[in-house]
Amino acid sequence: MTTNRGRKDVIRDRMAATGESYNVAARNLKAMKDMGATREAVLTQRWHPADSLDVPCPCGGTCEPGERCERCHALHRHVARYPGSVTDVETWADRYDCMGCASSYILTVVLPGRPWGVAETVVRGGSAEPVVRARVFPGVAHPLLRQENPKDNENPENDDEG
């Protein structure tokens, strides 16, 4: 039995158990598979900055203490994290804002094991060259990529069975 045929059997079993259509069952199974990684990515991105520098940063302990501001000499505080690349899914951008003025800076960090999406190699264009495309997990806000719309996906029922 091929992998594709096995996947279709799992989807059809879910259809029989839940009464969902083929496309809905396939989408829901995929969402269940990505749910753990999606939850971690959302937790990595969505947190509120600490009110003072005396307490640990709620980002998960991966940030560095802020530098001194060149304008007002106050410290910078870690305030946000968002995906920092369009293809490297473990690269995040950390934003630090000055606690005394409107100054800010961004550091690029790599967080192994904490991806914001899935990198896929797809064939595109007339030359049929493989390119890397990233798919953003649901709930993660990427500044350069849109979240995938389920209606834009290829129809899983049209996959080859052989």
C-alpha positions in Angstrom: 0.0 0.0 0.0 1.4 3.4 -0.9 1.7 6.2 1.5 -0.8 8.3 -0.5 -3.3 5.4 -0.5 -2.8 5.0 3.3 -3.5 8.7 3.8 -6.7 8.5 1.8 -7.8 5.5 3.8 -7.3 7.5 7.0 -9.3 10.4 5.6 -12.1 8.0 4.5 -12.2 6.4 8.0 -12.6 9.9 9.5 -15.4 10.6 6.9 -17.2 7.5 8.0 -16.8 8.3 11.7 -17.8 12.0 11.6 -19.9 12.4 8.5 -17.5 15.1 7.1 -16.9 15.6 3.4 -13.5 14.3 2.0 -12.0 17.8 1.8 -13.2 18.8 5.3 -11.9 15.5 6.8 -8.5 16.0 5.1 -8.2 19.6 6.3 -9.2 18.6 9.9 -6.7 15.8 10.0 -3.9 18.1 8.8 -4.9 20.7 11.4 -4.8 18.0 14.1 -1.3 17.0 13.0 0.0 20.6 13.1 -1.9 21.5 16.3 1.1 20.9 18.7 3.5 22.9 16.6 0.9 25.6 16.1 0.3 25.9 19.8 4.1 26.3 20.5 4.4 28.9 17.7 1.5 31.0 19.0 2.9 30.8 22.5 6.4 31.9 21.2 4.9 34.9 19.5 2.1 36.0 21.7 3.0 37.2 25.2 3.0 40.6 27.0 6.2 42.3 27.9 7.3 42.5 31.6 6.5 45.8 33.3 10.1 46.0 34.8 13.5 44.6 34.0 13.7 43.1 37.5 11.5 40.1 36.5 12.4 37.5 33.8 11.1 38.2 30.3 7.9 36.2 29.6 9.1 35.4 26.1 10.5 32.1 27.3 14.0 33.1 28.4 15.6 33.4 25.0 16.1 37.2 24.9 19.1 39.2 26.0 18.9 42.2 28.4 18.3 45.4 26.5 21.1 47.8 25.5 21.3 51.4 26.7 19.6 53.9 24.4 22.0 56.3 22.6 19.5 59.1 22.9 18.2 59.0 26.5 20.5 56.3 28.1 17.5 54.3 29.3 17.4 50.5 28.8 15.6 48.8 26.0 13.0 46.2 26.9 12.0 43.1 24.8 8.4 43.9 23.7 7.6 41.7 20.6 8.6 38.6 18.6 7.5 37.8 15.1 8.7 35.5 12.3 12.0 36.9 10.9 12.3 35.1 7.6 10.2 34.1 4.7 11.7 30.6 4.3 13.7 29.7 7.5 10.9 28.7 9.8 13.0 28.8 13.0 14.2 32.4 12.5 12.3 35.0 14.6 12.8 38.7 15.0 12.8 40.2 18.5 11.9 43.9 18.9 13.3 46.0 21.8 11.7 49.4 22.7 13.4 52.0 24.8 11.8 52.6 28.2 12.6 56.3 28.0 11.9 57.4 24.4 10.6 56.1 21.1 13.8 54.4 20.0 13.8 50.7 19.1 15.9 48.0 17.5 15.4 44.4 16.2 17.5 41.4 16.7 17.2 38.2 14.6 17.2 35.0 16.7 17.1 31.4 15.7 14.9 29.2 18.0 15.6 25.6 17.2 12.5 23.4 17.7 10.2 26.4 17.8 9.2 27.0 14.2 6.5 29.5 13.1 5.4 27.4 10.1 6.4 24.6 7.8 8.9 24.9 4.9 8.0 23.0 1.8 9.7 22.5 -1.5 7.4 23.1 -4.4 7.8 23.2 -8.2 6.9 26.5 -9.7 7.2 28.4 -12.9 7.8 27.4 -16.5 11.3 26.1 -15.8 9.8 23.8 -13.1 12.5 24.7 -10.6 12.0 23.6 -7.0 11.6 26.5 -4.6 11.2 26.6 -0.9 7.9 28.0 0.3 6.9 28.5 3.9 3.4 27.9 5.2 2.5 29.9 8.3 0.8 28.1 11.2 -2.7 29.3 12.0 -2.7 32.0 14.6 0.8 33.2 13.9 1.1 36.7 12.4 3.8 37.0 9.8 4.7 40.5 8.6 5.5 39.4 5.0 3.4 36.2 4.4 -0.4 35.7 4.5 -1.9 32.9 6.3 -2.9 30.0 4.1 -6.5 30.0 3.0 -8.0 26.5 2.9 -9.9 27.3 -0.3 -6.6 28.0 -2.0 -5.3 24.5 -1.3 -5.1 21.9 -4.0 -8.0 19.3 -3.9 -6.5 16.3 -2.0 -9.0 14.0 -3.7 -7.1 14.6 -7.0 -3.8 13.0 -5.7 -2.5 10.0 -7.6 -3.3 6.7 -6.0 -0.3 4.8 -7.4 
